[in-house]
Amino acid sequence: MNDDESTKRGYTDSKEDMVARLRRVEGQVRGIQGMVEEDRYCIDILTQISAASTALEQVALKVLDEHVQHCVTGALASGDPAEAHQKSRELIDAVHRFSRAR
């Protein structure tokens, strides 16, 4: 594996799309801040918070999916039991963190 491959992350190939999604979420959060500053109706703010949370969860699911497809799959295919165990453990820990956050 060359240096480029060893530093490639699961999301590397879709990084531009992911950054664009995160910028949209950032804009949503700034919009929510503006709503609070303008004393907008509570339910309208909560609706926008829910939409921003959902958008951020979609990014997290994409990162998690690409972690499995690239990092975990690569570790399992490597034949290195220690690497496979480490990536599998990372996956389980990430799923636990993600499920607790919901």
C-alpha positions as CSV (number, residue, x, y, z in Angstrom):
1,M,0.0,0.0,0.0
2,N,1.5,3.4,-0.9
3,D,1.4,6.5,1.3
4,D,-1.7,7.9,-0.5
5,E,-3.6,4.7,0.1
6,S,-2.6,4.4,3.8
7,T,-4.0,7.9,4.5
8,K,-7.1,7.5,2.4
9,R,-10.2,7.5,4.6
10,G,-13.5,5.8,3.9
11,Y,-15.2,9.1,3.0
12,T,-12.3,10.5,0.8
13,D,-14.0,9.8,-2.5
14,S,-17.1,11.6,-1.4
15,K,-15.4,14.4,0.6
16,E,-16.7,17.2,-1.6
17,D,-20.3,16.1,-1.3
18,M,-19.9,15.7,2.5
19,V,-18.3,19.2,2.9
20,A,-21.2,20.6,0.9
21,R,-23.7,18.8,3.1
22,L,-22.0,20.1,6.2
23,R,-22.0,23.6,4.9
24,R,-25.8,23.4,4.4
25,V,-26.2,22.1,8.0
26,E,-24.0,25.0,9.1
27,G,-26.3,27.4,7.2
28,Q,-29.3,25.8,8.9
29,V,-27.8,26.3,12.3
30,R,-27.0,29.9,11.5
31,G,-30.7,30.3,10.4
32,I,-31.8,28.8,13.7
33,Q,-29.6,31.3,15.6
34,G,-31.2,34.1,13.6
35,M,-34.7,32.8,14.5
36,V,-33.8,32.9,18.2
37,E,-32.4,36.4,17.9
38,E,-35.6,37.4,16.2
39,D,-37.8,35.9,18.9
40,R,-39.5,33.5,16.4
41,Y,-42.2,31.1,17.6
42,C,-40.9,28.1,19.6
43,I,-42.4,25.4,17.4
44,D,-40.8,27.0,14.3
45,I,-37.4,26.9,16.0
46,L,-37.9,23.3,17.1
47,T,-38.9,22.3,13.6
48,Q,-35.7,23.8,12.2
49,I,-33.6,22.2,14.9
50,S,-35.1,18.8,14.0
51,A,-34.3,19.3,10.3
52,A,-30.7,20.3,11.1
53,S,-30.3,17.3,13.4
54,T,-31.7,15.0,10.7
55,A,-29.3,16.4,8.1
56,L,-26.4,16.0,10.5
57,E,-27.4,12.4,11.2
58,Q,-27.5,11.7,7.5
59,V,-23.9,12.9,7.2
60,A,-23.0,10.6,10.2
61,L,-24.7,7.6,8.5
62,K,-22.7,8.3,5.3
63,V,-19.4,8.4,7.3
64,L,-20.3,5.2,9.1
65,D,-21.3,3.4,5.9
66,E,-18.1,4.5,4.2
67,H,-16.1,3.4,7.3
68,V,-17.6,0.0,7.0
69,Q,-17.1,-0.2,3.2
70,H,-13.5,1.0,3.3
71,C,-11.8,0.7,6.7
72,V,-13.5,-2.3,8.2
73,T,-13.7,-4.3,4.9
74,G,-10.0,-3.5,4.2
75,A,-9.0,-4.6,7.7
76,L,-10.9,-7.9,7.4
77,A,-9.5,-8.5,3.9
78,S,-5.9,-7.8,5.2
79,G,-5.8,-11.1,7.0
80,D,-4.3,-9.3,10.0
81,P,-6.4,-10.4,13.0
82,A,-5.3,-7.5,15.2
83,E,-6.2,-4.9,12.6
84,A,-9.5,-6.7,11.9
85,H,-10.3,-6.7,15.6
86,Q,-9.4,-3.0,16.0
87,K,-11.6,-1.9,13.1
88,S,-14.4,-4.1,14.2
89,R,-14.2,-2.7,17.7
90,E,-14.1,0.9,16.3
91,L,-17.3,0.1,14.3
92,I,-19.1,-1.3,17.4
93,D,-18.1,1.7,19.5
94,A,-19.2,4.1,16.7
95,V,-22.6,2.4,16.4
96,H,-23.0,2.6,20.2
97,R,-22.1,6.3,20.2
98,F,-24.4,7.0,17.3
99,S,-27.3,5.1,18.8
100,R,-26.9,6.8,22.2
101,A,-27.0,10.2,20.5
102,R,-30.4,9.5,19.1
